[in-house]
Amino acid sequence: MEIYKDMITGLNIDNNKNHVVFRKLNNWLGTIEKLYVDKDKRRKGIATKFLRTIECFAIADGIGKLSLLCRSDNDAAVALYLKNGFFIEATLKRHYSSDTNHYVLSKFIGVEKIENK
Ligand SMILES: CC(C)(COP(=O)(O)OP(=O)(O)OC[C@H]1O[C@@H](n2cnc3c(N)ncnc32)[C@H](O)[C@@H]1OP(=O)(O)O)[C@@H](O)C(=O)NCCC(=O)NCCS
C-alpha cells in the first residue's frame, strides 16, 4: 500500500462533499477518479476547477496524458470533459458487465513544453 501513497492526490472542498482523485499510473500517464460535485453546487465551475488543478499537478509531475473512464450515458460528465479538451479515445462495450458502454476520455497535456524543446 505504501507505494501508492505518493501517487494519489485527492482534492476536496466542503468537508469532502465535492471531491476528485488524481492517480499517477506511471511516469507518463495519469487518471482521474471519484469526481463528484454536490447537487446544490453544480454548474458553478467546481468540476472545471478540479480538472484545471489536476492538470497543473500532472504537468508539474511530468505527466503527458490523462485518461479516464466515464459511462457514455453520463451526459453531464461527458460534456464537462469534452469542454475541457478531452477527446473520446475509445468506447468500451458493456464494460464492468453493465448494460451501458463506457468511454475512454483522454487529453494530452503539457505538449507545449515538449514542442518547445
Ligand atoms: C459531472 C459533474 C462532476 C459536473 O460538475 P460541475 O461542477 O457541475 O461542472 P462545471 O460547473 O464545471 O461544468 C462545466 C461544463 O460541463 C458541462 N456540463 C456540466 N454539467 C452538465 C449537465 N448537467 N448537462 C450538460 N452539460 C453539463 C457544461 O458544458 C458546463 O459548462 P456551462 O455550465 O458553462 O454550460 C457533476 O454533475 C457530478 O458530480 N455528477 C455526478 C458524478 C459524476 O457523474 N461524476 C463523473 C464520473 S466520470
Ligand as a Chemical Component Dictionary entry (heavy atoms), coordinates in Angstrom:
data_LIG
# 
_chem_comp.id                   LIG 
_chem_comp.type                 NON-POLYMER 
_chem_comp.pdbx_formal_charge   0 
_chem_comp.three_letter_code    LIG 
# 
loop_
_chem_comp_atom.comp_id 
_chem_comp_atom.atom_id 
_chem_comp_atom.alt_atom_id 
_chem_comp_atom.type_symbol 
_chem_comp_atom.charge 
_chem_comp_atom.model_Cartn_x 
_chem_comp_atom.model_Cartn_y 
_chem_comp_atom.model_Cartn_z 
_chem_comp_atom.pdbx_ordinal 
LIG C1  C1  C 0 -20.294 15.810 -13.832 1  
LIG C2  C2  C 0 -20.137 16.773 -12.665 2  
LIG C3  C3  C 0 -18.858 16.419 -11.887 3  
LIG C4  C4  C 0 -20.018 18.211 -13.222 4  
LIG O1  O1  O 0 -19.691 19.097 -12.149 5  
LIG P1  P1  P 0 -19.993 20.684 -12.222 6  
LIG O2  O2  O 0 -19.221 21.338 -11.123 7  
LIG O3  O3  O 0 -21.444 20.913 -12.267 8  
LIG O4  O4  O 0 -19.343 21.050 -13.643 9  
LIG P2  P2  P 0 -18.990 22.535 -14.178 10 
LIG O5  O5  O 0 -19.861 23.539 -13.495 11 
LIG O6  O6  O 0 -17.521 22.728 -14.069 12 
LIG O7  O7  O 0 -19.442 22.398 -15.714 13 
LIG C5  C5  C 0 -18.578 22.703 -16.794 14 
LIG C6  C6  C 0 -19.262 22.390 -18.108 15 
LIG O8  O8  O 0 -19.584 20.994 -18.188 16 
LIG C7  C7  C 0 -20.827 20.833 -18.916 17 
LIG N1  N1  N 0 -21.880 20.328 -18.021 18 
LIG C8  C8  C 0 -21.815 20.162 -16.680 19 
LIG N2  N2  N 0 -22.976 19.650 -16.212 20 
LIG C9  C9  C 0 -23.796 19.491 -17.294 21 
LIG C10 C10 C 0 -25.115 18.989 -17.464 22 
LIG N3  N3  N 0 -25.857 18.564 -16.410 23 
LIG N4  N4  N 0 -25.618 18.924 -18.714 24 
LIG C11 C11 C 0 -24.902 19.346 -19.777 25 
LIG N5  N5  N 0 -23.633 19.856 -19.685 26 
LIG C12 C12 C 0 -23.091 19.913 -18.451 27 
LIG C13 C13 C 0 -21.218 22.213 -19.385 28 
LIG O9  O9  O 0 -20.603 22.432 -20.640 29 
LIG C14 C14 C 0 -20.567 23.095 -18.320 30 
LIG O10 O10 O 0 -20.346 24.415 -18.749 31 
LIG P3  P3  P 0 -21.538 25.516 -18.601 32 
LIG O11 O11 O 0 -22.081 25.398 -17.203 33 
LIG O12 O12 O 0 -20.821 26.811 -18.840 34 
LIG O13 O13 O 0 -22.541 25.167 -19.648 35 
LIG C15 C15 C 0 -21.378 16.727 -11.719 36 
LIG O14 O14 O 0 -22.554 16.822 -12.489 37 
LIG C16 C16 C 0 -21.444 15.461 -10.873 38 
LIG O15 O15 O 0 -20.855 15.404 -9.785  39 
LIG N6  N6  N 0 -22.155 14.438 -11.363 40 
LIG C17 C17 C 0 -22.302 13.168 -10.611 41 
LIG C18 C18 C 0 -20.988 12.419 -10.501 42 
LIG C19 C19 C 0 -20.393 12.101 -11.852 43 
LIG O16 O16 O 0 -21.089 11.781 -12.813 44 
LIG N7  N7  N 0 -19.037 12.172 -11.915 45 
LIG C20 C20 C 0 -18.295 11.895 -13.126 46 
LIG C21 C21 C 0 -17.926 10.454 -13.197 47 
LIG S1  S1  S 0 -16.999 10.104 -14.689 48 
# 
loop_
_chem_comp_bond.comp_id 
_chem_comp_bond.atom_id_1 
_chem_comp_bond.atom_id_2 
_chem_comp_bond.value_order 
_chem_comp_bond.pdbx_ordinal 
LIG C1  C2  SING 1  
LIG C2  C3  SING 2  
LIG C2  C4  SING 3  
LIG C2  C15 SING 4  
LIG C4  O1  SING 5  
LIG O1  P1  SING 6  
LIG P1  O2  DOUB 7  
LIG P1  O3  SING 8  
LIG P1  O4  SING 9  
LIG O4  P2  SING 10 
LIG P2  O5  DOUB 11 
LIG P2  O6  SING 12 
LIG P2  O7  SING 13 
LIG O7  C5  SING 14 
LIG C5  C6  SING 15 
LIG C6  O8  SING 16 
LIG C6  C14 SING 17 
LIG O8  C7  SING 18 
LIG C7  N1  SING 19 
LIG C7  C13 SING 20 
LIG N1  C8  SING 21 
LIG N1  C12 SING 22 
LIG C8  N2  DOUB 23 
LIG N2  C9  SING 24 
LIG C9  C10 SING 25 
LIG C9  C12 DOUB 26 
LIG C10 N3  SING 27 
LIG C10 N4  DOUB 28 
LIG N4  C11 SING 29 
LIG C11 N5  DOUB 30 
LIG N5  C12 SING 31 
LIG C13 O9  SING 32 
LIG C13 C14 SING 33 
LIG C14 O10 SING 34 
LIG O10 P3  SING 35 
LIG P3  O11 DOUB 36 
LIG P3  O12 SING 37 
LIG P3  O13 SING 38 
LIG C15 O14 SING 39 
LIG C15 C16 SING 40 
LIG C16 O15 DOUB 41 
LIG C16 N6  SING 42 
LIG N6  C17 SING 43 
LIG C17 C18 SING 44 
LIG C18 C19 SING 45 
LIG C19 O16 DOUB 46 
LIG C19 N7  SING 47 
LIG N7  C20 SING 48 
LIG C20 C21 SING 49 
LIG C21 S1  SING 50 
# 
